[in-house]
């Protein structure tokens, strides 16, 4: 295991007005460099702490039952790690030359589970969401 600190940006969670403003830049970047915003630049695939969930389906951010605020992403546990496309950008340097091996998990239909917590309420209540392709 080689934990790395990476910077992520929203994909599914990108506001519509920002998507409308940036979509042509994303397309130009892809044509010029071969780097796709979703696969290479937005959310890191695989098991991770914090950041953005890599939603396969529409985002389902839970609300805290105690205070009603949107809960924060804490942990993603995925059935797979980077696919052949996203591996180019997200595989740790130490593993670039080794064959890709996933964690050997089968969660649903090769999906994942996202854990969320409330940063406001005492005891930091948590919940989860399953997400399958």
The first five atom37 places (N, CA, C, CB, O) and aatype in JSON, in Angstrom:
{
  "aatype": [20, 20, 20, 20, 20, 20, 20, 20, 20, 20, 20, 20, 20, 20, 20, 20, 20, 20, 20, 20, 20, 20, 20, 20, 20, 20, 20, 20, 20, 20, 20, 20, 20, 20, 20, 20, 20, 20, 20, 20, 20, 20, 20, 20, 20, 20, 20, 20, 20, 20, 20, 20, 20, 20, 20, 20, 20, 20, 20, 20, 20, 20, 20, 20, 20, 20, 20, 20, 20, 20, 20, 20, 20, 20, 20, 20, 20, 20, 20, 20, 20, 20, 20, 20, 20, 20, 20, 20, 20, 20, 20, 20, 20, 20, 20, 20, 20, 20, 20, 20, 20, 20, 20, 20, 20, 20, 20, 20, 20, 20, 20, 20, 20, 20, 20, 20, 20, 20, 20, 20, 20, 20, 20, 20, 20, 20, 20, 20, 20, 20, 20, 20, 20],
  "atom_mask": [
    [1, 1, 1, 1, 1],
    [1, 1, 1, 1, 1],
    [1, 1, 1, 1, 1],
    [1, 1, 1, 1, 1],
    [1, 1, 1, 1, 1],
    [1, 1, 1, 1, 1],
    [1, 1, 1, 1, 1],
    [1, 1, 1, 1, 1],
    [1, 1, 1, 1, 1],
    [1, 1, 1, 1, 1],
    [1, 1, 1, 1, 1],
    [1, 1, 1, 1, 1],
    [1, 1, 1, 1, 1],
    [1, 1, 1, 1, 1],
    [1, 1, 1, 1, 1],
    [1, 1, 1, 1, 1],
    [1, 1, 1, 1, 1],
    [1, 1, 1, 1, 1],
    [1, 1, 1, 1, 1],
    [1, 1, 1, 1, 1],
    [1, 1, 1, 1, 1],
    [1, 1, 1, 1, 1],
    [1, 1, 1, 1, 1],
    [1, 1, 1, 1, 1],
    [1, 1, 1, 1, 1],
    [1, 1, 1, 1, 1],
    [1, 1, 1, 1, 1],
    [1, 1, 1, 1, 1],
    [1, 1, 1, 1, 1],
    [1, 1, 1, 1, 1],
    [1, 1, 1, 1, 1],
    [1, 1, 1, 1, 1],
    [1, 1, 1, 1, 1],
    [1, 1, 1, 1, 1],
    [1, 1, 1, 1, 1],
    [1, 1, 1, 1, 1],
    [1, 1, 1, 1, 1],
    [1, 1, 1, 1, 1],
    [1, 1, 1, 1, 1],
    [1, 1, 1, 1, 1],
    [1, 1, 1, 1, 1],
    [1, 1, 1, 1, 1],
    [1, 1, 1, 1, 1],
    [1, 1, 1, 1, 1],
    [1, 1, 1, 1, 1],
    [1, 1, 1, 1, 1],
    [1, 1, 1, 1, 1],
    [1, 1, 1, 1, 1],
    [1, 1, 1, 1, 1],
    [1, 1, 1, 1, 1],
    [1, 1, 1, 1, 1],
    [1, 1, 1, 1, 1],
    [1, 1, 1, 1, 1],
    [1, 1, 1, 1, 1],
    [1, 1, 1, 1, 1],
    [1, 1, 1, 1, 1],
    [1, 1, 1, 1, 1],
    [1, 1, 1, 1, 1],
    [1, 1, 1, 1, 1],
    [1, 1, 1, 1, 1],
    [1, 1, 1, 1, 1],
    [1, 1, 1, 1, 1],
    [1, 1, 1, 1, 1],
    [1, 1, 1, 1, 1],
    [1, 1, 1, 1, 1],
    [1, 1, 1, 1, 1],
    [1, 1, 1, 1, 1],
    [1, 1, 1, 1, 1],
    [1, 1, 1, 1, 1],
    [1, 1, 1, 1, 1],
    [1, 1, 1, 1, 1],
    [1, 1, 1, 1, 1],
    [1, 1, 1, 1, 1],
    [1, 1, 1, 1, 1],
    [1, 1, 1, 1, 1],
    [1, 1, 1, 1, 1],
    [1, 1, 1, 1, 1],
    [1, 1, 1, 1, 1],
    [1, 1, 1, 1, 1],
    [1, 1, 1, 1, 1],
    [1, 1, 1, 1, 1],
    [1, 1, 1, 1, 1],
    [1, 1, 1, 1, 1],
    [1, 1, 1, 1, 1],
    [1, 1, 1, 1, 1],
    [1, 1, 1, 1, 1],
    [1, 1, 1, 1, 1],
    [1, 1, 1, 1, 1],
    [1, 1, 1, 1, 1],
    [1, 1, 1, 1, 1],
    [1, 1, 1, 1, 1],
    [1, 1, 1, 1, 1],
    [1, 1, 1, 1, 1],
    [1, 1, 1, 1, 1],
    [1, 1, 1, 1, 1],
    [1, 1, 1, 1, 1],
    [1, 1, 1, 1, 1],
    [1, 1, 1, 1, 1],
    [1, 1, 1, 1, 1],
    [1, 1, 1, 1, 1],
    [1, 1, 1, 1, 1],
    [1, 1, 1, 1, 1],
    [1, 1, 1, 1, 1],
    [1, 1, 1, 1, 1],
    [1, 1, 1, 1, 1],
    [1, 1, 1, 1, 1],
    [1, 1, 1, 1, 1],
    [1, 1, 1, 1, 1],
    [1, 1, 1, 1, 1],
    [1, 1, 1, 1, 1],
    [1, 1, 1, 1, 1],
    [1, 1, 1, 1, 1],
    [1, 1, 1, 1, 1],
    [1, 1, 1, 1, 1],
    [1, 1, 1, 1, 1],
    [1, 1, 1, 1, 1],
    [1, 1, 1, 1, 1],
    [1, 1, 1, 1, 1],
    [1, 1, 1, 1, 1],
    [1, 1, 1, 1, 1],
    [1, 1, 1, 1, 1],
    [1, 1, 1, 1, 1],
    [1, 1, 1, 1, 1],
    [1, 1, 1, 1, 1],
    [1, 1, 1, 1, 1],
    [1, 1, 1, 1, 1],
    [1, 1, 1, 1, 1],
    [1, 1, 1, 1, 1],
    [1, 1, 1, 1, 1],
    [1, 1, 1, 1, 1],
    [1, 1, 1, 1, 1],
    [1, 1, 1, 1, 1],
    [1, 1, 1, 1, 1]
  ],
  "atom_positions": [
    [[0.84, -1.17, 0.0], [0.0, 0.0, 0.0], [0.89, 1.24, 0.0], [-0.96, 0.0, 1.21], [1.88, 1.31, 0.73]],
    [[0.51, 2.19, -0.83], [1.26, 3.44, -0.94], [0.29, 4.62, -0.86], [2.07, 3.47, -2.27], [-0.1, 5.17, -1.89]],
    [[-0.1, 5.01, 0.34], [-1.03, 6.15, 0.45], [-0.42, 7.41, -0.13], [-1.42, 6.39, 1.92], [0.77, 7.69, 0.04]],
    [[-1.24, 8.17, -0.81], [-0.82, 9.43, -1.41], [-1.88, 10.48, -1.16], [-0.55, 9.28, -2.93], [-3.07, 10.18, -1.15]],
    [[-1.44, 11.71, -0.96], [-2.34, 12.83, -0.87], [-2.55, 13.37, -2.28], [-1.79, 13.93, 0.09], [-1.59, 13.76, -2.95]],
    [[-3.8, 13.39, -2.72], [-4.11, 13.89, -4.06], [-5.17, 14.98, -3.96], [-4.58, 12.75, -4.99], [-5.91, 15.05, -2.98]],
    [[-5.25, 15.8, -4.97], [-6.28, 16.82, -5.04], [-7.35, 16.34, -6.01], [-5.7, 18.2, -5.49], [-7.06, 15.96, -7.15]],
    [[-8.58, 16.36, -5.55], [-9.71, 15.95, -6.37], [-10.62, 17.15, -6.65], [-10.5, 14.81, -5.69], [-10.59, 18.16, -5.94]],
    [[-11.42, 17.0, -7.7], [-12.43, 17.98, -8.04], [-13.73, 17.23, -8.3], [-12.0, 18.84, -9.27], [-13.69, 16.06, -8.7]],
    [[-14.86, 17.87, -8.1], [-16.13, 17.16, -8.3], [-16.37, 16.8, -9.76], [-17.29, 18.0, -7.79], [-15.94, 17.52, -10.67]],
    [[-17.04, 15.69, -9.96], [-17.51, 15.35, -11.3], [-19.03, 15.37, -11.31], [-16.96, 13.95, -11.75], [-19.64, 16.31, -11.81]],
    [[-19.64, 14.31, -10.74], [-21.1, 14.28, -10.64], [-21.62, 15.47, -9.83], [-21.56, 12.96, -10.02], [-22.73, 15.95, -10.08]],
    [[-20.84, 15.93, -8.89], [-21.27, 16.99, -7.99], [-20.93, 18.39, -8.49], [-20.65, 16.78, -6.63], [-21.17, 19.37, -7.79]],
    [[-20.38, 18.5, -9.68], [-20.06, 19.81, -10.23], [-21.37, 20.54, -10.56], [-19.15, 19.68, -11.51], [-22.23, 20.0, -11.26]],
    [[-21.51, 21.74, -10.05], [-22.73, 22.51, -10.27], [-22.98, 22.69, -11.77], [-22.64, 23.89, -9.57], [-22.05, 22.83, -12.56]],
    [[-24.24, 22.69, -12.15], [-24.62, 22.81, -13.56], [-24.05, 24.07, -14.2], [-26.12, 22.81, -13.7], [-23.58, 24.01, -15.34]],
    [[-24.08, 25.21, -13.5], [-23.57, 26.44, -14.09], [-22.07, 26.35, -14.35], [-23.87, 27.63, -13.18], [-21.58, 26.87, -15.36]],
    [[-21.33, 25.69, -13.44], [-19.89, 25.5, -13.67], [-19.64, 24.52, -14.81], [-19.21, 25.0, -12.39], [-18.74, 24.72, -15.62]],
    [[-20.45, 23.47, -14.87], [-20.3, 22.5, -15.96], [-20.5, 23.2, -17.3], [-21.3, 21.34, -15.8], [-19.73, 22.99, -18.24]],
    [[-21.55, 24.02, -17.39], [-21.82, 24.74, -18.64], [-20.66, 25.64, -19.03], [-23.1, 25.57, -18.51], [-20.32, 25.76, -20.2]],
    [[-20.05, 26.28, -18.03], [-18.94, 27.19, -18.3], [-17.65, 26.45, -18.68], [-18.69, 28.06, -17.1], [-16.86, 26.96, -19.48]],
    [[-17.45, 25.27, -18.11], [-16.17, 24.57, -18.28], [-16.19, 23.45, -19.32], [-15.75, 24.0, -16.99], [-15.13, 22.96, -19.71]],
    [[-17.35, 23.03, -19.75], [-17.45, 21.86, -20.63], [-16.56, 21.97, -21.87], [-18.88, 21.67, -21.07], [-15.89, 21.0, -22.23]],
    [[-16.54, 23.13, -22.52], [-15.72, 23.27, -23.73], [-14.24, 23.23, -23.4], [-16.06, 24.58, -24.46], [-13.44, 22.75, -24.2]],
    [[-13.85, 23.73, -22.24], [-12.45, 23.63, -21.81], [-12.06, 22.18, -21.6], [-12.21, 24.44, -20.52], [-10.96, 21.76, -21.97]],
    [[-12.98, 21.4, -21.01], [-12.71, 19.98, -20.8], [-12.53, 19.27, -22.13], [-13.84, 19.32, -20.0], [-11.63, 18.45, -22.29]],
    [[-13.39, 19.58, -23.09], [-13.3, 18.96, -24.42], [-12.0, 19.35, -25.12], [-14.5, 19.36, -25.29], [-11.34, 18.5, -25.73]],
    [[-11.62, 20.62, -25.04], [-10.36, 21.08, -25.64], [-9.17, 20.38, -25.0], [-10.22, 22.6, -25.49], [-8.26, 19.93, -25.7]],
    [[-9.17, 20.28, -23.69], [-8.08, 19.62, -22.96], [-7.96, 18.16, -23.42], [-8.33, 19.68, -21.44], [-6.85, 17.67, -23.64]],
    [[-9.08, 17.48, -23.55], [-9.07, 16.09, -23.98], [-8.49, 15.97, -25.4], [-10.5, 15.5, -23.94], [-7.67, 15.09, -25.66]],
    [[-8.9, 16.85, -26.29], [-8.38, 16.8, -27.67], [-6.89, 17.12, -27.72], [-9.14, 17.79, -28.55], [-6.16, 16.5, -28.5]],
    [[-6.44, 18.06, -26.92], [-5.04, 18.48, -26.95], [-4.09, 17.53, -26.23], [-4.92, 19.85, -26.34], [-2.95, 17.35, -26.65]],
    [[-4.57, 16.91, -25.14], [-3.66, 16.11, -24.3], [-4.06, 14.65, -24.13], [-3.56, 16.74, -22.97], [-3.23, 13.83, -23.73]],
    [[-5.33, 14.32, -24.43], [-5.81, 12.97, -24.17], [-6.24, 12.75, -22.73], [-4.74, 11.98, -24.52], [-6.58, 11.63, -22.34]],
    [[-6.24, 13.82, -21.95], [-6.66, 13.73, -20.55], [-8.15, 14.09, -20.45], [-5.81, 14.67, -19.64], [-8.56, 15.19, -20.79]],
    [[-8.92, 13.13, -19.97], [-10.36, 13.29, -19.8], [-10.65, 13.77, -18.39], [-11.1, 11.94, -20.09], [-10.1, 13.24, -17.42]],
    [[-11.51, 14.78, -18.25], [-11.79, 15.34, -16.93], [-12.3, 14.27, -15.96], [-12.82, 16.47, -17.04], [-11.81, 14.17, -14.84]],
    [[-13.28, 13.47, -16.38], [-13.85, 12.47, -15.48], [-12.82, 11.42, -15.08], [-15.06, 11.79, -16.14], [-12.67, 11.13, -13.89]],
    [[-12.11, 10.86, -16.02], [-11.21, 9.75, -15.74], [-9.87, 10.16, -15.14], [-10.96, 8.99, -16.98], [-9.29, 9.42, -14.34]],
    [[-9.37, 11.33, -15.52], [-8.01, 11.7, -15.15], [-7.88, 12.87, -14.18], [-7.26, 12.02, -16.36], [-6.84, 13.0, -13.54]],
    [[-8.9, 13.71, -14.06], [-8.7, 14.96, -13.34], [-9.71, 15.26, -12.24], [-8.72, 16.06, -14.3], [-9.48, 16.17, -11.45]],
    [[-10.8, 14.53, -12.15], [-11.82, 14.89, -11.16], [-11.7, 14.04, -9.9], [-13.22, 14.75, -11.75], [-10.94, 14.4, -9.0]],
    [[-12.42, 12.94, -9.82], [-12.41, 12.12, -8.61], [-11.51, 10.9, -8.76], [-13.83, 11.67, -8.26], [-11.58, 10.18, -9.76]],
    [[-10.68, 10.68, -7.78], [-9.79, 9.51, -7.79], [-10.63, 8.24, -7.6], [-8.69, 9.62, -6.69], [-11.51, 8.2, -6.74]],
    [[-10.36, 7.21, -8.39], [-11.09, 5.96, -8.24], [-10.55, 5.14, -7.08], [-11.03, 5.15, -9.53], [-9.47, 5.41, -6.56]],
    [[-11.31, 4.13, -6.69], [-10.83, 3.17, -5.7], [-11.1, 3.55, -4.26], [-9.39, 2.97, -5.88], [-11.81, 4.52, -3.98]],
    [[-10.53, 2.78, -3.36], [-10.7, 2.98, -1.93], [-9.91, 4.2, -1.49], [-10.25, 1.72, -1.14], [-8.74, 4.36, -1.84]],
    [[-10.57, 5.08, -0.7], [-9.91, 6.33, -0.3], [-10.59, 6.94, 0.92], [-9.91, 7.32, -1.46], [-11.74, 6.65, 1.24]],
    [[-9.82, 7.8, 1.57], [-10.34, 8.62, 2.66], [-10.67, 10.0, 2.12], [-9.32, 8.71, 3.83], [-9.91, 10.55, 1.32]],
    [[-11.77, 10.55, 2.53], [-12.3, 11.88, 2.18], [-12.3, 12.12, 0.67], [-11.48, 12.97, 2.87], [-12.29, 11.16, -0.1]],
    [[-12.31, 13.36, 0.25], [-12.44, 13.67, -1.17], [-13.88, 13.59, -1.61], [-11.58, 12.72, -2.0], [-14.8, 13.82, -0.83]],
    [[-14.08, 13.25, -2.88], [-15.41, 13.15, -3.45], [-15.74, 11.69, -3.75], [-15.53, 14.01, -4.73], [-14.88, 10.95, -4.22]],
    [[-16.98, 11.27, -3.48], [-17.37, 9.93, -3.92], [-17.31, 9.87, -5.44], [-18.8, 9.58, -3.41], [-17.62, 10.86, -6.11]],
    [[-16.92, 8.74, -5.98], [-16.88, 8.56, -7.44], [-18.18, 7.97, -7.93], [-15.7, 7.66, -7.85], [-18.18, 6.92, -8.57]],
    [[-19.25, 8.61, -7.63], [-20.59, 8.1, -7.92], [-20.7, 7.38, -9.26], [-21.58, 9.22, -7.88], [-20.23, 7.89, -10.28]],
    [[-21.32, 6.2, -9.26], [-21.68, 5.51, -10.51], [-23.09, 5.93, -10.93], [-21.59, 3.95, -10.34], [-23.41, 5.96, -12.11]],
    [[-23.9, 6.24, -9.95], [-25.27, 6.67, -10.18], [-25.4, 8.12, -9.72], [-26.29, 5.74, -9.43], [-24.42, 8.72, -9.28]],
    [[-26.58, 8.67, -9.82], [-26.79, 10.05, -9.36], [-26.36, 10.18, -7.9], [-28.27, 10.46, -9.52], [-26.6, 9.28, -7.1]],
    [[-25.72, 11.29, -7.56], [-25.28, 11.51, -6.18], [-26.44, 11.43, -5.19], [-24.58, 12.87, -6.06], [-27.53, 11.95, -5.44]],
    [[-26.17, 10.79, -4.06], [-27.16, 10.66, -2.99], [-26.51, 11.05, -1.67], [-27.74, 9.21, -2.92], [-26.29, 10.2, -0.81]],
    [[-26.19, 12.33, -1.52], [-25.59, 12.8, -0.28], [-26.62, 12.69, 0.84], [-25.08, 14.27, -0.42], [-27.71, 13.23, 0.73]],
    [[-26.28, 11.99, 1.92], [-27.24, 11.89, 3.02], [-27.28, 13.15, 3.87], [-26.9, 10.68, 3.9], [-26.3, 13.89, 3.95]],
    [[-28.42, 13.38, 4.49], [-28.56, 14.47, 5.46], [-28.53, 13.87, 6.85], [-29.87, 15.27, 5.22], [-29.05, 12.77, 7.07]],
    [[-27.94, 14.58, 7.78], [-27.86, 14.12, 9.17], [-29.25, 14.12, 9.78], [-26.89, 15.01, 9.99], [-29.98, 15.1, 9.67]],
    [[-29.61, 13.02, 10.43], [-30.91, 12.93, 11.09], [-31.0, 13.9, 12.27], [-31.17, 11.49, 11.57], [-32.1, 14.31, 12.66]],
    [[-29.85, 14.25, 12.85], [-29.86, 15.14, 14.02], [-30.01, 16.6, 13.69], [-28.61, 14.94, 14.78], [-30.78, 17.3, 14.34]],
    [[-29.28, 17.09, 12.68], [-29.27, 18.53, 12.41], [-29.79, 18.89, 11.02], [-27.87, 19.07, 12.57], [-30.07, 20.06, 10.75]],
    [[-29.93, 17.92, 10.14], [-30.43, 18.18, 8.79], [-29.38, 18.65, 7.8], [-31.49, 19.18, 8.87], [-29.71, 18.86, 6.63]],
    [[-28.14, 18.83, 8.22], [-27.07, 19.25, 7.31], [-26.62, 18.1, 6.42], [-25.87, 19.81, 8.09], [-26.75, 16.93, 6.8]],
    [[-26.1, 18.44, 5.24], [-25.53, 17.41, 4.38], [-24.31, 16.83, 5.08], [-25.16, 17.98, 2.97], [-23.47, 17.57, 5.59]],
    [[-24.21, 15.52, 5.1], [-23.08, 14.84, 5.74], [-21.87, 14.9, 4.82], [-23.44, 13.38, 6.09], [-22.01, 15.04, 3.6]],
    [[-20.67, 14.77, 5.39], [-19.42, 14.85, 4.66], [-18.91, 13.45, 4.31], [-18.36, 15.61, 5.47], [-19.05, 12.51, 5.09]],
    [[-18.31, 13.33, 3.13], [-17.73, 12.05, 2.71], [-16.53, 11.73, 3.58], [-17.32, 12.09, 1.21], [-15.64, 12.57, 3.75]],
    [[-16.51, 10.54, 4.13], [-15.42, 10.1, 5.0], [-14.55, 9.04, 4.34], [-15.98, 9.57, 6.31], [-13.32, 9.14, 4.35]],
    [[-15.18, 8.03, 3.75], [-14.45, 6.87, 3.26], [-15.19, 6.23, 2.1], [-14.24, 5.84, 4.39], [-16.42, 6.12, 2.12]],
    [[-14.44, 5.83, 1.1], [-14.97, 5.02, 0.0], [-14.25, 3.68, 0.02], [-14.78, 5.73, -1.39], [-13.03, 3.63, 0.13]],
    [[-15.01, 2.6, -0.07], [-14.46, 1.25, -0.24], [-15.03, 0.73, -1.55], [-14.82, 0.29, 0.99], [-16.24, 0.55, -1.68]],
    [[-14.15, 0.49, -2.52], [-14.57, 0.08, -3.87], [-14.18, -1.36, -4.14], [-13.95, 0.99, -4.92], [-13.22, -1.89, -3.57]],
    [[-14.93, -1.99, -5.04], [-14.6, -3.34, -5.49], [-13.35, -3.36, -6.35], [-15.76, -3.94, -6.27], [-12.61, -4.34, -6.36]],
    [[-13.1, -2.27, -7.05], [-11.96, -2.18, -7.95], [-11.18, -0.9, -7.68], [-12.41, -2.24, -9.43], [-11.66, 0.0, -6.99]],
    [[-10.0, -0.84, -8.21], [-9.21, 0.39, -8.14], [-9.28, 1.06, -9.51], [-7.71, 0.1, -7.71], [-10.31, 0.96, -10.17]],
    [[-8.27, 1.7, -9.94], [-8.29, 2.41, -11.22], [-8.48, 1.44, -12.39], [-6.98, 3.2, -11.41], [-7.91, 0.35, -12.41]],
    [[-9.31, 1.85, -13.36], [-9.48, 1.06, -14.57], [-8.35, 1.4, -15.54], [-10.87, 1.3, -15.22], [-7.47, 2.2, -15.22]],
    [[-8.38, 0.8, -16.73], [-7.28, 1.01, -17.69], [-7.13, 2.47, -18.09], [-7.51, 0.16, -18.93], [-6.01, 2.91, -18.37]],
    [[-8.22, 3.21, -18.13], [-8.15, 4.62, -18.53], [-7.67, 5.49, -17.37], [-9.52, 5.1, -19.03], [-6.73, 6.28, -17.54]],
    [[-8.3, 5.36, -16.21], [-7.94, 6.22, -15.08], [-6.61, 5.83, -14.43], [-9.04, 6.18, -14.04], [-6.02, 6.64, -13.72]],
    [[-6.15, 4.63, -14.68], [-4.87, 4.17, -14.1], [-3.73, 5.1, -14.48], [-4.56, 2.74, -14.57], [-2.8, 5.32, -13.7]],
    [[-3.8, 5.65, -15.68], [-2.76, 6.56, -16.19], [-2.53, 7.73, -15.25], [-3.14, 7.08, -17.57], [-1.39, 8.17, -15.08]],
    [[-3.58, 8.24, -14.64], [-3.45, 9.42, -13.8], [-3.4, 9.12, -12.31], [-4.59, 10.34, -14.07], [-2.78, 9.87, -11.55]],
    [[-4.04, 8.04, -11.87], [-4.25, 7.86, -10.44], [-3.41, 6.77, -9.79], [-5.67, 7.57, -10.2], [-3.44, 6.64, -8.56]],
    [[-2.68, 6.0, -10.55], [-1.87, 4.94, -9.95], [-0.63, 5.54, -9.29], [-1.47, 3.89, -11.02], [0.06, 6.36, -9.91]],
    [[-0.34, 5.15, -8.05], [0.86, 5.68, -7.38], [2.12, 5.4, -8.21], [1.01, 5.07, -5.97], [2.21, 4.38, -8.89]],
    [[3.07, 6.29, -8.13], [4.31, 6.18, -8.89], [4.97, 4.82, -8.64], [5.28, 7.32, -8.51], [5.5, 4.21, -9.57]],
    [[4.95, 4.36, -7.39], [5.6, 3.09, -7.04], [4.96, 1.88, -7.73], [5.54, 2.89, -5.54], [5.58, 0.82, -7.81]],
    [[3.74, 2.04, -8.24], [3.03, 0.92, -8.85], [2.82, 1.06, -10.35], [1.7, 0.75, -8.19], [2.14, 0.24, -10.95]],
    [[3.41, 2.09, -10.97], [3.19, 2.35, -12.39], [3.63, 1.18, -13.28], [3.94, 3.59, -12.8], [3.0, 0.94, -14.31]],
    [[4.67, 0.47, -12.91], [5.21, -0.59, -13.76], [4.71, -1.98, -13.4], [6.7, -0.56, -13.7], [5.12, -2.96, -14.01]],
    [[3.83, -2.09, -12.4], [3.32, -3.4, -12.0], [1.9, -3.6, -12.52], [3.34, -3.55, -10.46], [1.16, -2.63, -12.69]],
    [[1.53, -4.85, -12.79], [0.16, -5.12, -13.25], [-0.85, -4.66, -12.2], [-0.02, -6.62, -13.56], [-0.6, -4.74, -11.0]],
    [[-1.98, -4.19, -12.67], [-3.02, -3.71, -11.78], [-3.76, -4.88, -11.15], [-4.0, -2.79, -12.53], [-4.29, -5.74, -11.85]],
    [[-3.8, -4.9, -9.84], [-4.56, -5.9, -9.11], [-5.49, -5.19, -8.16], [-3.64, -6.9, -8.36], [-5.04, -4.38, -7.34]],
    [[-6.76, -5.49, -8.26], [-7.73, -4.87, -7.37], [-7.68, -5.5, -5.99], [-9.13, -4.99, -7.94], [-6.9, -6.42, -5.75]],
    [[-8.53, -5.02, -5.08], [-8.53, -5.54, -3.72], [-9.2, -6.9, -3.58], [-9.21, -4.57, -2.82], [-9.16, -7.49, -2.51]],
    [[-9.82, -7.41, -4.65], [-10.47, -8.71, -4.58], [-11.83, -8.67, -3.91], [-9.59, -9.68, -3.85], [-12.32, -9.69, -3.42]],
    [[-12.46, -7.5, -3.87], [-13.78, -7.35, -3.28], [-14.85, -7.39, -4.36], [-13.87, -6.05, -2.49], [-14.61, -6.99, -5.5]],
    [[-16.02, -7.89, -4.0], [-17.17, -7.81, -4.88], [-18.31, -7.24, -4.05], [-17.54, -9.22, -5.51], [-18.98, -7.96, -3.31]],
    [[-18.52, -5.94, -4.2], [-19.58, -5.24, -3.47], [-20.7, -4.95, -4.45], [-19.06, -3.92, -2.8], [-20.58, -4.08, -5.31]],
    [[-21.81, -5.68, -4.31], [-22.91, -5.53, -5.25], [-22.46, -5.98, -6.63], [-23.4, -4.06, -5.3], [-21.91, -7.08, -6.78]],
    [[-22.68, -5.15, -7.62], [-22.28, -5.45, -8.99], [-20.97, -4.73, -9.3], [-23.39, -5.04, -10.0], [-20.9, -3.91, -10.21]],
    [[-19.92, -5.07, -8.52], [-18.61, -4.44, -8.6], [-18.68, -2.94, -8.32], [-18.0, -4.68, -9.97], [-17.99, -2.14, -8.96]],
    [[-19.52, -2.58, -7.38], [-19.66, -1.19, -6.98], [-18.85, -0.88, -5.75], [-21.12, -0.85, -6.74], [-17.77, -1.44, -5.53]],
    [[-19.39, 0.0, -4.94], [-18.69, 0.41, -3.73], [-19.66, 0.88, -2.67], [-17.69, 1.5, -4.04], [-20.88, 0.93, -2.87]],
    [[-19.09, 1.21, -1.54], [-19.88, 1.77, -0.45], [-19.19, 3.04, 0.02], [-20.05, 0.73, 0.73], [-17.96, 3.08, 0.17]],
    [[-19.98, 4.06, 0.25], [-19.48, 5.36, 0.7], [-19.94, 5.58, 2.13], [-19.96, 6.52, -0.23], [-21.12, 5.37, 2.44]],
    [[-19.04, 5.99, 2.98], [-19.37, 6.31, 4.37], [-19.34, 7.82, 4.54], [-18.38, 5.61, 5.36], [-18.46, 8.5, 4.01]],
    [[-20.29, 8.33, 5.29], [-20.42, 9.76, 5.53], [-20.54, 10.01, 7.02], [-21.65, 10.33, 4.78], [-21.0, 9.15, 7.77]],
    [[-20.12, 11.21, 7.46], [-20.27, 11.58, 8.86], [-20.72, 13.03, 8.95], [-18.94, 11.37, 9.63], [-20.54, 13.83, 8.02]],
    [[-21.32, 13.36, 10.1], [-21.73, 14.73, 10.37], [-20.65, 15.38, 11.22], [-23.12, 14.8, 11.08], [-20.28, 14.86, 12.27]],
    [[-20.15, 16.52, 10.76], [-19.1, 17.24, 11.48], [-19.68, 18.2, 12.52], [-18.22, 18.01, 10.51], [-18.94, 18.81, 13.28]],
    [[-21.02, 18.33, 12.55], [-21.67, 19.3, 13.43], [-22.17, 18.65, 14.72], [-22.83, 19.96, 12.7], [-21.97, 19.2, 15.8]],
    [[-22.8, 17.5, 14.6], [-23.46, 16.88, 15.76], [-22.45, 16.19, 16.69], [-24.5, 15.87, 15.29], [-21.45, 15.64, 16.23]],
    [[-22.73, 16.22, 17.99], [-21.88, 15.48, 18.94], [-21.86, 13.99, 18.59], [-22.38, 15.69, 20.4], [-22.86, 13.43, 18.15]],
    [[-20.73, 13.38, 18.79], [-20.59, 11.95, 18.49], [-20.36, 11.65, 17.03], [-21.81, 11.22, 18.95], [-20.16, 10.5, 16.66]],
    [[-20.38, 12.68, 16.18], [-20.15, 12.54, 14.75], [-20.91, 11.36, 14.14], [-18.68, 12.38, 14.48], [-20.29, 10.39, 13.7]],
    [[-22.25, 11.44, 14.12], [-23.03, 10.33, 13.56], [-22.62, 10.03, 12.12], [-24.54, 10.65, 13.61], [-22.15, 10.92, 11.4]],
    [[-22.79, 8.79, 11.71], [-22.38, 8.38, 10.37], [-23.45, 7.54, 9.72], [-21.06, 7.62, 10.41], [-24.35, 7.02, 10.38]],
    [[-23.34, 7.41, 8.41], [-24.22, 6.56, 7.63], [-23.46, 6.14, 6.38], [-25.55, 7.28, 7.27], [-22.3, 6.51, 6.21]],
    [[-24.09, 5.38, 5.51], [-23.44, 4.91, 4.29], [-24.43, 4.84, 3.15], [-22.8, 3.53, 4.53], [-25.65, 4.88, 3.34]],
    [[-23.88, 4.75, 1.96], [-24.65, 4.55, 0.72], [-23.92, 3.54, -0.13], [-24.86, 5.89, -0.05], [-22.7, 3.61, -0.29]],
    [[-24.68, 2.59, -0.7], [-24.12, 1.67, -1.7], [-24.27, 2.32, -3.07], [-24.83, 0.27, -1.66], [-25.23, 3.05, -3.32]],
    [[-23.34, 2.05, -3.95], [-23.39, 2.59, -5.3], [-22.87, 1.51, -6.24], [-22.54, 3.92, -5.42], [-21.74, 1.05, -6.1]],
    [[-23.7, 1.11, -7.19], [-23.29, 0.05, -8.14], [-23.53, 0.53, -9.56], [-24.07, -1.27, -7.87], [-24.51, 1.23, -9.83]],
    [[-22.63, 0.14, -10.48], [-22.83, 0.53, -11.88], [-24.03, -0.15, -12.5], [-21.6, 0.22, -12.69], [-24.32, 0.08, -13.68]]
  ]
}
